[in-house]
C-alpha cells in the first residue's frame, strides 16, 4: 500500500504494510530521530506527533492513517516561532528537560500554543500529563506553558491567577 502525506512540510510517498505503526515508519524508514523507542501502548508519550495539528501517539496509529494528513514531528516543530517561544519560557523559569522527554514535552506544549482559544490550567495539565516526564514537576510545566502562552499573545504583564 502506498501512503502519501506531508511530513514536516515535505510531500512524502512511502510503501507500507497496512499494519505498520506510524512510529516505526517515521523512525526507521524516514529517519525521524525525535521519536524514541516507544512503549507501543500510548503510555509514555515519547512518540507524539501532530497529525493535522492534533497530538497523536504514533505508536498507536497504523501508518495508513497518515494518508492525506499533515504530520509534524519535533524536527519540523523545532524550526517554528512557537518552539522559540517555548524555549524562552522554559529558560525564564529555569526548567531543564532531559533527553528522554524533551522533544515530546515541547511538541505537546507547542500544540497548546497553536489553539484559537487560550488553554486553561486544566487543559494544560491534561495535555502535559500525556508525556511521561520525571525531570520536571507538573507545576513547573504548567507555569512554563502559561508563560509561553503569555509570550505568544504578547502580554508584557501576566495576569494574576
N, CA, C and O of each residue as an XYZ file, in Angstrom:
644
protein
N       0.853     -1.168      0.000
C       0.000      0.000      0.000
C       0.904      1.237      0.000
O       1.890      1.303      0.734
N       0.552      2.196     -0.823
C       1.303      3.441     -0.902
C       0.585      4.511     -0.065
O      -0.623      4.709     -0.197
N       1.348      5.193      0.794
C       0.785      6.226      1.661
C       1.471      7.541      1.327
O       2.696      7.649      1.366
N       0.661      8.534      1.000
C       1.179      9.870      0.694
C       0.671     10.844      1.755
O      -0.521     10.888      2.059
N       1.598     11.621      2.308
C       1.241     12.618      3.316
C       2.314     13.692      3.334
O       3.332     13.591      2.648
N       2.068     14.716      4.128
C       3.041     15.798      4.291
C       3.745     15.563      5.615
O       3.096     15.433      6.653
N       5.069     15.509      5.583
C       5.863     15.314      6.784
C       6.770     16.518      6.959
O       7.673     16.751      6.155
N       6.525     17.278      8.006
C       7.328     18.464      8.307
C       7.456     19.391      7.098
O       8.526     19.935      6.824
N       6.345     19.557      6.384
C       6.307     20.483      5.261
C       6.728     19.901      3.925
O       6.681     20.599      2.912
N       7.139     18.637      3.896
C       7.579     17.995      2.657
C       6.612     16.888      2.260
O       6.136     16.139      3.113
N       6.322     16.785      0.969
C       5.498     15.682      0.480
C       6.268     14.379      0.586
O       7.442     14.305      0.221
N       5.588     13.337      1.095
C       6.202     12.025      1.269
C       5.294     10.984      0.653
O       4.072     11.047      0.790
N       5.897     10.033     -0.023
C       5.173      8.888     -0.568
C       5.973      7.643     -0.202
O       7.131      7.501     -0.593
N       5.340      6.740      0.556
C       6.043      5.574      1.082
C       5.179      4.331      0.924
O       3.973      4.366      1.171
N       5.801      3.241      0.514
C       5.108      1.955      0.507
C       5.154      1.411      1.929
O       6.200      1.424      2.578
N       4.022      0.939      2.397
C       3.953      0.452      3.774
C       3.027     -0.745      3.871
O       2.119     -0.926      3.059
N       3.274     -1.531      4.855
C       2.388     -2.628      5.214
C       1.206     -2.004      5.958
O       1.409     -1.087      6.754
N      -0.011     -2.469      5.725
C      -1.164     -1.854      6.398
C      -1.094     -1.877      7.920
O      -1.697     -1.026      8.574
N      -0.374     -2.829      8.491
C      -0.302     -2.927      9.946
C       0.940     -2.268     10.541
O       1.123     -2.296     11.758
N       1.792     -1.679      9.712
C       2.974     -0.999     10.236
C       2.546      0.209     11.062
O       1.624      0.932     10.685
N       3.209      0.419     12.173
C       2.906      1.559     13.032
C       3.534      2.820     12.435
O       4.616      2.772     11.849
N       2.849      3.928     12.592
C       3.375      5.197     12.095
C       4.711      5.511     12.754
O       5.614      6.025     12.095
N       4.853      5.214     14.032
C       6.114      5.483     14.731
C       7.272      4.729     14.086
O       8.360      5.285     13.929
N       7.051      3.473     13.711
C       8.105      2.679     13.070
C       8.438      3.231     11.693
O       9.608      3.332     11.324
N       7.418      3.584     10.942
C       7.642      4.153      9.611
C       8.461      5.438      9.705
O       9.428      5.623      8.966
N       8.071      6.309     10.606
C       8.769      7.590     10.745
C      10.198      7.411     11.239
O      11.127      8.011     10.698
N      10.366      6.600     12.247
C      11.679      6.455     12.873
C      12.628      5.612     12.023
O      13.752      6.026     11.741
N      12.177      4.454     11.625
C      13.092      3.508     10.998
C      13.239      3.681      9.492
O      14.293      3.370      8.937
N      12.211      4.166      8.830
C      12.317      4.283      7.379
C      12.475      5.705      6.886
O      13.004      5.930      5.798
N      12.018      6.679      7.682
C      12.150      8.071      7.258
C      13.169      8.848      8.096
O      13.364     10.043      7.879
N      13.809      8.184      9.039
C      14.924      8.777      9.768
C      14.579      9.832     10.796
O      15.425     10.662     11.128
N      13.364      9.825     11.308
C      12.966     10.797     12.330
C      13.536     10.332     13.677
O      13.129      9.296     14.204
N      14.452     11.084     14.213
C      15.169     10.673     15.426
C      14.536     11.173     16.722
O      14.910     10.703     17.797
N      13.606     12.095     16.657
C      12.990     12.586     17.895
C      12.018     11.572     18.484
O      11.663     11.664     19.659
N      11.593     10.622     17.690
C      10.697      9.577     18.185
C      11.549      8.467     18.786
O      12.114      7.641     18.069
N      11.630      8.459     20.091
C      12.448      7.460     20.777
C      11.709      6.133     20.818
O      10.519      6.058     20.511
N      12.435      5.080     21.205
C      11.795      3.780     21.353
C      10.561      3.919     22.217
O      10.646      4.363     23.362
N       9.444      3.553     21.692
C       8.195      3.813     22.407
C       7.697      2.580     23.148
O       8.222      1.480     22.981
N       6.696      2.783     23.950
C       6.113      1.726     24.761
C       5.167      0.848     23.953
O       4.796     -0.241     24.390
N       4.777      1.326     22.776
C       3.828      0.632     21.893
C       2.450      0.460     22.535
O       1.666     -0.402     22.135
N       2.172      1.296     23.537
C       0.878      1.226     24.211
C       0.274      2.600     24.436
O      -0.783      2.710     25.058
N       0.921      3.654     23.945
C       0.397      5.002     24.097
C       0.518      5.560     25.494
O      -0.217      6.480     25.853
N       1.431      5.027     26.295
C       1.555      5.432     27.689
C       2.655      6.468     27.899
O       2.449      7.444     28.621
N       3.818      6.272     27.282
C       4.967      7.131     27.597
C       4.914      8.491     26.904
O       5.440      9.467     27.438
N       4.297      8.578     25.738
C       4.185      9.851     25.036
C       5.410     10.238     24.237
O       5.416     11.303     23.621
N       6.438      9.428     24.221
C       7.673      9.780     23.520
C       7.530      9.721     22.008
O       8.425     10.151     21.282
N       6.430      9.201     21.537
C       6.224      9.076     20.091
C       5.209     10.091     19.569
O       4.689      9.931     18.465
N       4.926     11.116     20.340
C       3.901     12.090     19.955
C       4.293     12.840     18.692
O       5.421     13.310     18.543
N       3.327     12.937     17.791
C       3.437     13.757     16.585
C       2.160     14.580     16.510
O       1.186     14.295     17.206
N       2.172     15.589     15.674
C       0.944     16.337     15.413
C       0.414     15.865     14.072
O       1.105     15.959     13.058
N      -0.796     15.363     14.064
C      -1.462     14.952     12.827
C      -2.575     15.952     12.570
O      -3.543     16.040     13.325
N      -2.420     16.697     11.497
C      -3.363     17.773     11.183
C      -3.561     18.693     12.387
O      -4.670     19.151     12.663
N      -2.462     18.953     13.095
C      -2.464     19.895     14.205
C      -2.853     19.327     15.552
O      -2.813     20.041     16.554
N      -3.233     18.047     15.600
C      -3.662     17.447     16.859
C      -2.649     16.408     17.311
O      -2.153     15.634     16.493
N      -2.334     16.380     18.612
C      -1.375     15.392     19.112
C      -1.888     13.966     18.930
O      -3.069     13.683     19.128
N      -0.974     13.077     18.548
C      -1.311     11.661     18.390
C      -0.115     10.824     18.811
O       1.027     11.152     18.488
N      -0.378      9.753     19.526
C       0.678      8.804     19.861
C       0.901      7.944     18.626
O       0.075      7.090     18.303
N       2.002      8.163     17.944
C       2.224      7.492     16.658
C       2.418      5.990     16.808
O       2.323      5.263     15.819
N       2.689      5.503     18.024
C       2.803      4.058     18.215
C       1.440      3.376     18.158
O       1.366      2.156     18.010
N       0.372      4.141     18.274
C      -0.977      3.584     18.224
C      -1.659      3.794     16.875
O      -2.772      3.316     16.654
N      -0.988      4.509     15.980
C      -1.586      4.870     14.696
C      -1.034      3.965     13.595
O       0.177      3.935     13.375
N      -1.903      3.227     12.903
C      -1.414      2.477     11.744
C      -0.911      3.463     10.691
O      -1.511      4.519     10.493
N       0.166      3.127     10.030
C       0.798      4.045      9.077
C      -0.177      4.507      7.993
O      -0.092      5.648      7.539
N      -1.092      3.646      7.575
C      -2.014      4.038      6.508
C      -2.911      5.202      6.914
O      -3.437      5.899      6.046
N      -3.099      5.427      8.215
C      -3.929      6.549      8.686
C      -3.305      7.911      8.392
O      -3.984      8.936      8.453
N      -2.020      7.919      8.075
C      -1.348      9.182      7.748
C      -1.700      9.657      6.344
O      -1.432     10.805      5.991
N      -2.293      8.788      5.549
C      -2.631      9.143      4.169
C      -3.447     10.428      4.121
O      -4.504     10.531      4.743
N      -2.940     11.406      3.374
C      -3.646     12.667      3.173
C      -3.555     13.647      4.333
O      -4.198     14.696      4.301
N      -2.775     13.331      5.348
C      -2.676     14.225      6.502
C      -1.363     15.012      6.459
O      -0.484     14.769      5.632
N      -1.275     15.955      7.380
C      -0.015     16.652      7.601
C       0.508     16.190      8.951
O      -0.157     16.353      9.974
N       1.708     15.611      8.948
C       2.334     15.106     10.160
C       3.517     16.002     10.493
O       4.381     16.252      9.652
N       3.546     16.483     11.735
C       4.659     17.301     12.197
C       5.310     16.581     13.365
O       4.643     16.217     14.333
N       6.613     16.379     13.267
C       7.396     15.790     14.353
C       8.175     16.917     15.028
O       8.088     18.077     14.624
N       8.923     16.565     16.042
C       9.727     17.579     16.723
C      10.703     18.247     15.756
O      10.967     19.444     15.869
N      11.235     17.483     14.813
C      12.160     18.063     13.844
C      11.511     19.207     13.076
O      12.152     20.231     12.841
N      10.272     19.053     12.688
C       9.557     20.119     11.982
C       9.170     21.253     12.911
O       9.234     22.423     12.533
N       8.768     20.908     14.124
C       8.341     21.907     15.097
C       9.503     22.777     15.576
O       9.314     23.956     15.878
N      10.699     22.201     15.645
C      11.843     22.913     16.235
C      12.285     24.137     15.441
O      13.074     24.939     15.941
N      11.797     24.293     14.233
C      12.169     25.470     13.438
C      11.085     26.543     13.441
O      11.138     27.479     12.643
N      10.105     26.415     14.327
C       8.992     27.363     14.353
C       9.185     28.435     15.423
O      10.005     28.301     16.331
N       8.408     29.493     15.285
C       8.419     30.562     16.287
C       7.880     30.054     17.622
O       8.363     30.458     18.680
N       6.883     29.169     17.578
C       6.331     28.619     18.822
C       7.397     27.863     19.616
O       7.417     27.930     20.845
N       8.271     27.154     18.929
C       9.357     26.446     19.607
C      10.273     27.435     20.314
O      10.652     27.223     21.466
N      10.625     28.510     19.627
C      11.484     29.538     20.229
C      10.807     30.163     21.442
O      11.465     30.439     22.445
N       9.512     30.385     21.361
C       8.759     30.953     22.485
C       8.780     29.994     23.671
O       8.986     30.417     24.808
N       8.570     28.717     23.412
C       8.596     27.725     24.489
C       9.973     27.651     25.144
O      10.081     27.607     26.370
N      11.019     27.636     24.327
C      12.367     27.583     24.890
C      12.630     28.806     25.763
O      13.247     28.691     26.821
N      12.167     29.971     25.327
C      12.349     31.190     26.123
C      11.609     31.082     27.454
O      12.136     31.487     28.490
N      10.395     30.540     27.433
C       9.611     30.389     28.662
C      10.272     29.383     29.603
O      10.338     29.611     30.811
N      10.755     28.287     29.060
C      11.418     27.289     29.892
C      12.709     27.857     30.490
O      13.017     27.608     31.656
N      13.455     28.614     29.697
C      14.695     29.240     30.204
C      14.385     30.266     31.285
O      15.067     30.337     32.307
N      13.338     31.065     31.043
C      12.959     32.104     32.003
C      12.646     31.496     33.371
O      12.952     32.087     34.406
N      12.043     30.332     33.365
C      11.680     29.668     34.620
C      12.737     28.649     35.066
O      12.536     27.924     36.041
N      13.845     28.604     34.356
C      14.963     27.708     34.667
C      14.532     26.245     34.740
O      14.899     25.517     35.662
N      13.744     25.835     33.748
C      13.312     24.443     33.655
C      14.148     23.772     32.579
O      14.157     24.193     31.422
N      14.847     22.723     32.980
C      15.669     21.977     32.033
C      15.098     20.578     31.891
O      14.878     19.875     32.877
N      14.863     20.190     30.653
C      14.322     18.867     30.377
C      15.455     17.917     30.002
O      16.479     18.326     29.455
N      15.245     16.646     30.308
C      16.252     15.645     29.964
C      16.075     15.218     28.504
O      15.112     15.620     27.852
N      16.966     14.438     28.013
C      16.872     13.945     26.641
C      15.794     12.896     26.465
O      15.454     12.555     25.332
N      15.253     12.381     27.542
C      14.222     11.348     27.471
C      12.896     11.914     26.989
O      12.231     11.314     26.144
N      12.511     13.065     27.522
C      11.162     13.575     27.256
C      11.130     14.930     26.569
O      10.046     15.415     26.245
N      12.264     15.555     26.336
C      12.257     16.953     25.879
C      11.515     17.158     24.565
O      10.708     18.082     24.465
N      11.757     16.337     23.566
C      11.096     16.535     22.270
C       9.581     16.397     22.397
O       8.836     17.236     21.889
N       9.126     15.349     23.068
C       7.686     15.124     23.216
C       7.039     16.202     24.085
O       5.937     16.661     23.787
N       7.718     16.603     25.153
C       7.172     17.627     26.047
C       7.009     18.952     25.311
O       5.966     19.598     25.412
N       8.030     19.351     24.576
C       7.958     20.624     23.853
C       6.938     20.563     22.720
O       6.240     21.546     22.469
N       6.841     19.418     22.029
C       5.857     19.295     20.952
C       4.436     19.343     21.514
O       3.559     19.983     20.934
N       4.211     18.668     22.638
C       2.881     18.704     23.255
C       2.550     20.117     23.718
O       1.434     20.592     23.508
N       3.503     20.789     24.341
C       3.280     22.172     24.773
C       3.014     23.062     23.565
O       2.169     23.955     23.620
N       3.731     22.819     22.482
C       3.523     23.588     21.258
C       2.132     23.414     20.684
O       1.579     24.341     20.093
N       1.557     22.222     20.858
C       0.196     22.006     20.358
C      -0.804     22.887     21.104
O      -1.851     23.243     20.563
N      -0.476     23.236     22.345
C      -1.356     24.115     23.124
C      -1.240     25.569     22.678
O      -2.201     26.329     22.794
N      -0.087     25.957     22.174
C       0.109     27.339     21.722
C      -0.611     27.620     20.414
O      -0.872     28.775     20.080
N      -0.923     26.595     19.692
C      -1.483     26.745     18.355
C      -3.014     26.738     18.362
O      -3.638     26.544     17.319
N      -3.601     26.944     19.498
C      -5.061     26.916     19.601
C      -5.645     28.316     19.485
O      -4.997     29.307     19.823
N      -6.857     28.377     19.010
C      -7.536     29.664     18.866
C      -7.947     30.216     20.226
O      -7.987     31.430     20.423
N      -8.251     29.326     21.157
C      -8.711     29.724     22.484
C      -7.594     29.457     23.487
O      -6.955     28.406     23.456
N      -7.371     30.406     24.361
C      -6.339     30.273     25.389
C      -6.639     29.055     26.270
O      -7.735     28.961     26.823
N      -5.683     28.116     26.412
C      -5.951     26.940     27.250
C      -5.959     27.310     28.729
O      -5.163     28.134     29.182
N      -6.870     26.689     29.473
C      -6.882     26.931     30.918
C      -5.950     25.925     31.603
O      -5.411     25.027     30.957
N      -5.773     26.085     32.897
C      -4.828     25.240     33.625
C      -5.172     23.758     33.532
O      -4.274     22.922     33.431
N      -6.458     23.423     33.564
C      -6.862     22.013     33.470
C      -6.508     21.429     32.109
O      -6.054     20.287     32.025
N      -6.710     22.199     31.041
C      -6.361     21.729     29.694
C      -4.855     21.547     29.556
O      -4.394     20.578     28.953
N      -4.099     22.470     30.111
C      -2.639     22.369     30.049
C      -2.174     21.138     30.825
O      -1.365     20.354     30.327
N      -2.684     20.971     32.038
C      -2.277     19.830     32.871
C      -2.631     18.506     32.198
O      -1.826     17.574     32.202
N      -3.826     18.419     31.623
C      -4.237     17.181     30.953
C      -3.334     16.877     29.761
O      -2.909     15.737     29.576
N      -3.044     17.879     28.967
C      -2.194     17.672     27.793
C      -0.786     17.266     28.204
O      -0.223     16.323     27.648
N      -0.221     17.964     29.162
C       1.152     17.694     29.556
C       1.295     16.353     30.282
O       2.382     15.776     30.296
N       0.229     15.861     30.876
C       0.295     14.567     31.558
C       0.364     13.406     30.580
O       0.619     12.273     30.987
N       0.143     13.666     29.309
C       0.206     12.586     28.323
C       1.633     12.248     27.915
O       1.855     11.309     27.151
N       2.605     13.011     28.422
C       4.017     12.707     28.193
C       4.619     12.315     29.535
O       4.582     13.090     30.492
N       5.169     11.119     29.599
C       5.785     10.646     30.833
C       7.086     11.406     31.051
O       8.047     11.238     30.300
N       7.108     12.237     32.078
C       8.258     13.098     32.356
C       8.581     13.031     33.836
O       7.717     13.244     34.687
N       9.837     12.733     34.131
C      10.281     12.701     35.522
C      11.215     13.863     35.847
O      11.567     14.067     37.009
N      11.617     14.626     34.831
C      12.645     15.641     35.065
C      12.072     17.004     35.442
O      12.815     17.878     35.888
N      10.786     17.197     35.275
C      10.173     18.487     35.621
C       8.867     18.232     36.380
O       8.077     17.363     36.010
N       8.665     18.985     37.419
C       7.439     18.857     38.202
C       6.254     19.342     37.375
O       6.387     20.295     36.607
N       5.105     18.703     37.522
C       3.925     19.131     36.762
C       3.609     20.626     36.933
O       3.188     21.282     35.980
N       3.810     21.154     38.126
C       3.556     22.576     38.361
C       4.480     23.472     37.561
O       4.070     24.529     37.081
N       5.728     23.050     37.420
C       6.668     23.870     36.646
C       6.344     23.803     35.150
O       6.500     24.796     34.440
N       5.895     22.645     34.671
C       5.478     22.550     33.259
C       4.262     23.433     33.009
O       4.172     24.101     31.979
N       3.334     23.431     33.947
C       2.148     24.287     33.843
C       2.558     25.748     33.774
O       2.053     26.497     32.938
N       3.466     26.155     34.642
C       3.935     27.547     34.655
C       4.644     27.906     33.357
O       4.473     29.010     32.838
N       5.434     26.984     32.833
C       6.161     27.251     31.588
C       5.217     27.414     30.406
O       5.401     28.309     29.580
N       4.209     26.555     30.322
C       3.256     26.668     29.208
C       2.445     27.946     29.350
O       2.189     28.633     28.361
N       2.036     28.274     30.585
C       1.334     29.547     30.802
C       2.189     30.720     30.347
O       1.702     31.620     29.663
N       3.468     30.711     30.727
C       4.386     31.792     30.351
C       4.538     31.860     28.830
O       4.591     32.950     28.260
N       4.606     30.707     28.175
C       4.729     30.683     26.713
C       3.478     31.234     26.045
O       3.566     31.962     25.056
N       2.313     30.888     26.586
C       1.059     31.429     26.038
C       1.066     32.947     26.169
O       0.697     33.656     25.232
N       1.484     33.445     27.325
C       1.560     34.892     27.532
C       2.535     35.536     26.558
O       2.240     36.583     25.982
N       3.698     34.913     26.371
C       4.687     35.451     25.424
C       4.130     35.480     24.006
O       4.319     36.452     23.275
N       3.447     34.411     23.627
C       2.897     34.354     22.273
C       1.827     35.416     22.065
O       1.729     36.014     20.993
N       1.038     35.640     23.088
C      -0.016     36.646     22.985
C       0.537     38.062     23.118
O      -0.200     39.034     22.955
N       1.826     38.179     23.412
C       2.459     39.487     23.506
C       2.146     40.233     24.774
O       2.237     41.460     24.822
N       1.780     39.504     25.794
C       1.469     40.160     27.064
C       2.748     40.521     27.778
O       3.610     39.677     28.026
N       2.847     41.758     28.092
C       4.026     42.203     28.810
C       3.903     41.882     30.290
O       4.879     41.497     30.933
N       2.728     42.038     30.814
C       2.490     41.761     32.226
C       1.478     40.627     32.311
O       0.416     40.677     31.691
N       1.813     39.635     33.065
C       0.922     38.470     33.199
C      -0.165     38.771     34.229
O       0.064     39.456     35.226
N      -1.338     38.242     33.957
C      -2.436     38.384     34.915
C      -2.179     37.490     36.111
O      -1.544     36.442     35.988
N      -2.669     37.900     37.261
C      -2.614     37.052     38.444
C      -3.552     35.877     38.232
O      -4.611     36.024     37.621
N      -3.179     34.750     38.718
C      -4.023     33.550     38.557
C      -4.412     33.041     39.917
O      -5.121     32.041     40.022
